[in-house]
Amino acid sequence: MKKLSNFSKKLLKNQSGQGATEYILLLVVVVALVIMFKGKIQETVSGKIDELQGMIGQVNGN
């Protein structure tokens, strides 16, 4: 019984999973933000790609 008691005390004090939990929560927040601003992100990236293609066309002489 004492071994079980010591094990449960160590388990409650163990914080090794804390870092993983924080990373998972951070990932959830980032994914939520991406979902919320999906349209704006796509619009911005598309505009930058078009701008880049125009610059490449100018360098190539097209």
C-alpha positions in Angstrom: 0.0 0.0 0.0 2.9 2.3 0.8 4.3 1.8 -2.7 1.0 2.8 -4.3 0.9 5.9 -2.1 4.5 6.9 -3.1 3.7 6.2 -6.7 0.6 8.4 -6.7 2.5 11.2 -5.0 5.3 11.1 -7.6 2.7 10.9 -10.4 1.0 14.1 -9.1 4.3 15.9 -8.8 5.5 14.8 -12.2 5.4 17.7 -14.7 7.1 16.0 -17.7 3.9 16.1 -19.7 3.4 19.8 -19.1 5.6 20.9 -22.0 3.7 18.7 -24.4 0.4 20.0 -23.2 1.5 23.6 -23.7 2.7 22.8 -27.3 -0.7 21.1 -28.1 -2.6 24.1 -26.7 -0.4 26.5 -28.7 -1.0 24.4 -31.9 -4.8 24.5 -31.3 -4.7 28.3 -31.0 -2.6 28.6 -34.2 -5.0 26.3 -36.1 -8.0 28.2 -34.8 -6.5 31.5 -36.0 -5.7 30.1 -39.4 -9.2 28.8 -39.8 -10.7 32.2 -38.7 -8.5 34.2 -41.1 -8.3 31.6 -43.9 -9.8 33.9 -46.6 -7.6 36.8 -45.7 -4.5 34.6 -45.7 -5.4 33.1 -49.1 -6.1 36.6 -50.6 -2.8 38.0 -49.3 -0.7 35.0 -50.4 -2.4 35.0 -53.9 -1.6 38.8 -54.2 2.0 38.3 -53.3 2.4 35.4 -55.8 0.8 37.5 -58.6 3.2 40.3 -57.7 6.2 38.0 -57.7 5.1 36.6 -61.1 4.9 40.1 -62.5 8.4 40.9 -61.3 9.7 37.7 -62.8 8.1 38.5 -66.1 9.8 41.9 -66.1 13.2 40.3 -65.5 12.6 37.8 -68.3 11.3 40.5 -70.6 7.8 39.2 -71.0 
